[in-house]
Amino acid sequence: MKILHIQYAGDFPEAYNRLIKNNGKENYYGQRYSVNSVVQQAKSNTSVMMLTLKTEGYRVKLENNLIAVGMNKNKTDYTAIENEISQFSPDSVILRTPDHKILRFLRKRQINTLPVFADSFENIPIWKVKTQLRHFMLARELKSKSIKWVANHQINAAKSLKNLGINPSKILPYDWEHSDNPSNWKKNIPNNLTEKKIVIFYAGTISHSKGVFDLVRAMSELHKFGRDSILRIAGKGDEEKLINFASNLGISSQIEMLGLINHEEVFSNMNESDVVVVPSRHSYPEGLPMTIMESLMVHTPVVASDHPMFIGRVGLRGSVVFFRERDSVDLSEKIVSICSNLDTYKKMSKNAKLEWQDLNLKLKWAEMINKWISNPSVDLSQFVLSTCDH
């Protein structure tokens, strides 16, 4: 049997060598779990290829039955992608990026395909013609009889597939396997919380669409409340632009750029911070960020944007509060509000464990994929959207 995984970006050989060969640290939640799942498929005498579309060009044999191929990161060359698929000649494909052209190619060649996404699909304004067309083409492929299941990360992202016209009876909300849990963490809440310097943490890509610039602007508002603050940022992206932006606002001393840190350090920073902020703009197509679950796991309250993928799914226990997307003043007010009442803060921290438990789903990523690989006609109806839509 030949199994092909197709993902949009990343450096699988680097992750393999760091995590599997050298037992190193994760860069993000679930990285070891997902890489090891692919490795275990190869160890079961299955020939596995990891094809990455946007990365440095490479072709590496990592171990018996496992090769990694990276395409040109500067453009998406569909002819080259189709050639790689044809030459490998897979029996089954796990498509981990919503690409209608690849789906169409796989359908025409009658290759078993399981779409597994971590994206949101909101209703598109009529004036965004190109995006509407892409969604139409994607929906047409996903609704094909050749696609039995369509998986998406967490409930709200799975619900968003209904905006494409996908039948809920074929939508599978999934979760990652969690190697850690709230019982392993303790939150030390200072008695002077309401007057001390507020420590704020952000982890993720540094870009406008992720709302990091909105967060930095909010930092310039906090002094109006008579509170000192510091923002620690972990991640890569438009670092230089963000540094210049903070400098122009006159708050460079309040921003600490940590760069790309390992996952254990992310957890520690979250736990030691007073607030974790997830400021994603509505335009950012994500499901439920692991940053929210991770912060809840270490008992730290979250301030999140009112992104459609967050509303109605998190915050039901009061450990997550929302601010209006792009509204830096509202964001600053929410941060100060959380840190201005010690009893309320303690309750938010205590309830974080319950909220984390609420967000866990039965169907796990690797379990789902392995069941499908063993039998592409497998009945997964017990896990479809309607059974966990709450």
N, C-alpha and C positions, 0 to 999 in steps of 0.2 A: 504493500500500500504506500502511496505517496501523498503527503499532506503539505499544502502550501499555505503559509500565513502571509498576508499582505498588510503592511502597516504604512502609514503616511510618512512618519519621520522617526528619527532616533538612530542610535549606533548600537545595534545588537551585538556585534563582536566585542565592543568595549564593555558592554554590560555583562556579557557572558564571561569574559576573562576576569573582570573585577569581582563578580558575585559567585560564579561557579568554580573557577580555577583558583582564585585567591581568597575566597570567602570574605570579600570586602563589604563595604557599607552600601546600603541602598541610597539612591539619589531621591527617590520618591516612594510613596506608599505602594506596596504591591509589586514593586519591580522584581524582587527576588522570586516572588510567587509566580509571576507571569513568565519570567525567563526560565525558571526551573520546570514549569509545566511543559514548555516546548521541548526542553532537554529530555524530560521523561518520555515524551512521545517518541523521540528518536531512539531512546534506549529500549523501546518495546519492539525493535526491529521494523520500525516504520521509517521510511525515508522522508525527511522533513527539510523544507526550505523556508527561510525567513527572508522575504523580499521587502525591502524598505524603499519607498519611492523618492523621498527627499532627504538625501544624505550624501556623504562622500562616496564616490564610486569604489566598490570593493567586491571581491568574490573570495570568500574564505571558507575552508572546510574546518569546522570547529571540533568535530569529533565524528566517529562513525555514524553515518545516517543523518548528519546535520550540517547543512551549509547555509551561509548567510550571503545574500547578494544585495548590494546597495546601488541605487540608480543615481543619476545626476541630480544634485540638489538644486541646480539653477533652473531647471525646467522639467515638466512632466512629459516624457517622451513615450506616448502610448504605443508606438510601433515597437520600441525596445521592450516595453513592459509585456506586450503580447508575445513577443519572441521568447522572453524568459519563461512565461507561463507555458507556451507550446513546447519548448525544449524540455522543461521539467516534466510536463505531462501529468499533472496531479490527478488523483482520484477525487480529492475533496479540497476545498479552499475555504479558509477562514478569512473573510474580508473585514479588516478592522478600520476601514475608512469609507465614508459614504461617497463612492465614485461610480456614477451611473455608466460611464464608458467601460470600466472594467467589468461591472455587473453584466452589461450587454454582451461583452466578449465571452464571458463565462457561460452565459445562457445559451448563446448560439453554438457553443461547443459542448453543451450538455454536461457541464462539470458541476457536481454537487457543490453548493455554496451556502455557507452560513454567514450572513452579515452580522457583525458584532461591533456595535458603535458605542461611543461615549460622547454623543453630540446632542444638541437640541435642534428642533425643527419647528420654529415658530411661524405663524402666519406672516407672509411677506407682503408689504405694501405694493399696490398695483404699479407704482412707478419704478419699482426695482425689477425691471423686466428680465434681466439676465439671471438674477437669483431665482425668480419665479420659474423661468425656463429650466434651470438646473434642478429645482425641486420637482417639477413636473416629470422630467426625464428620470430622476431617481425613483419617484413614486411608481412610475410605470414598470420599472424593473423589479422593485420590491414587491409589487402586487402580482407579479408573474407567478403562475402555478409552479414554476421550477424552484421558487423560494418558499420553503415550508415554514421557517421561523425567521423573525427579525429581532435581534437582541439589542437592548440599549441599557446603559448604566443608570440604575435607580428609577424610581417611580415617575417623577415628573418628566424626565427625558423620554421614558417609554411612552408616556401619555402624549408627548409632542409628536410622536410618529403618527398619531391619529390625524394630525393636521395635513399629512400627506395622503390621507385616505386609506391608510393601512388598517386592515381588520384587526381589532383588539385581540381576537382569538389566535393570532399568529405573532403577537408582540410578547417578548420575554424580557421583563426587567431582571437584571442580574446585579450581583454585588461581588466585591473582592473578598477573598478569605482574609480574616483579620488575625494577625499573629500576635497582637497585643490587645489589651482591654483596659477599661477604666479602673479595675481593681488593682492594677499594677502601678497606679499613679496616685499621688497625694498632692493637693493644692495648698500651698502655704500662703494664706491671705493676710497681708499686713494690717495691723490695727489702725495704722495711719493712712489707709487707702484713700480716704476722702480729701487728703491734703498733700500727699506725696507726689513726686513726679510720676506721671502716667507712662507706663511702658507699653508700647503698641507693636504688634508684630504682623508682618505680611510675608507670605511665601508663595512664589509662583513666577510666571513670566512677567517681565517688566515691559508693559506696553500700555497705550492709552485705552485699548478695548478692555483690558483687565482692570481698569480703574485705578491704577497705581498713582497716576498723576493727580487724580481727584483726591486720593488719600493724602498726598503730599500737600496739596492746597489746603486740605482740612487742618493739617498741622499748623498752618499759619493762622488759623482761626482760634486755636485752643487758648492762646494767651489772653483772649478777650474774656475768658472765664476765670482768669487768675490761676491757671494750672500750667505748670511746667510739664513738658512731655518729650519723649524720644521715640522715634520710629525706627525699628530694625527691619531691614528688607533682605530677604533671602531669595536669590534667583538671578537669572540672566536675561538679557534683552537689551532694551534701550537705556543702559546704565548711564552713559555720558549725557544723554538728553535729560534724564531725570535729575542728575547731579546739577546740571546747569539750571534746570527749572527751579530746584530748591534754592540755588544760589540767588537767582533773580527775585525770589520771594523773601530772601534774607533769613532763611532758616536752615542753612547748611549744617549748623552745629547740632540740629535736632534729628538729623538723618544719619543712620549708620548702615552702610552697604556691606552685607555679609558675603555677597557672591553666592556661588553654588555650594551649599553645605550638604553633608550627608543627612540621611533621614533621621537618625538618632538625634543629631544636633537640632533639627527642625522641631522634634518633639520637646526637647529640653527648652528651647527658646519659647515655644508656645506655653509650656507649663510655667515658666518664669515670668511671662508677660501678664499684664493686667487684662489686655484685650487683644484678640486676634481679629483682623479686619479682612473681609472678602468683598472687595468693592467692584466686582465685575459689572461692566455695562451690559445692557440688554442685548446689544449687538454681538456680544461674545457667545458663540454657540456651544455652551457646555452643559453637561448634565448636573449631577450633584458633586461639587468639588470635594475631593478627599480632605482638603484643608479644613472644611467645616467639621467633618467627622473626627479628624485628628485632634482638633482643638477641643471638641466635646469630650474626647477620650481622656485628655489630660486635665479636664475640669476647668477649662478657661472659657469665659463667655465670648461670644462672637457678635460682631457687628457686620451685617451683610447688606448688600444692595437688594432692592426689591426686584431682583431678576426673576422672571417667570419660572425658572427651574428651581427657585428656592421657596417662593411663596406657597404656602399650603402644605409643604413637605417638611420644613424645619421650623423651629421656633414654637412648636406646639407645647413645649414644656417651659417656655420662657427663657431658655438659655441662649437663644439667638434673637437679636432685635434687628430691625430693618431700617435703612435710610433710603431716601429717594435717590435713584440712580443719578449720578453726575453731580448731585447737590452736596458740595463740600461743607457748606454751613450746617446742613442737616446732619451730615456724618459727624462733624465735630461735636454737635449737641448730643448725639447719641452716645459718643464715647465718654463725654463728661458725665452724662446722666448715669451711666453704668457705674462709674467710679465715684459717685457722690453720695451713695447710700450703702453703708457696709452690710446691713442686714439683707438688702435686696441682692447685693453682689454674692453674698454667701449662699442665698437660695438659688441663684442662677448657676453657681458653681456646683452645688449639690445636685441639681436637676439635670446637669449635663450628662451624667451617667445614664439616666433614664432616656434622655433624648437620643443618645448614641445607640442604645438598645433598640429604640423604635425604628431607627434607620437601617438596621440590619435586615437583609433579605435572605430567604432560604436558598435561592438558586445562586451558586457561586460560579465564577467565570470559568475556571478550569473544568469543574464538574460538568457544566453545560457543554463545553466544547468536546470533551472526551466522550460523553454519551452520544453526541451527534456523530463524531468520527466513527465510533463503533457501529452505529446504525443511523444513517441519514434520515430514515423514516421513524426514528424514535418518537414516542409520544411524550411530549413535555407539557401537555395541556394543564397539568396541575400547577404550573408555574406562570401561566399567562397573566396578562395585566389585570384581568377581571378578578383573579383570585387574591391579589394583594393590593388592589386599588383602594387605599384608605387615606 
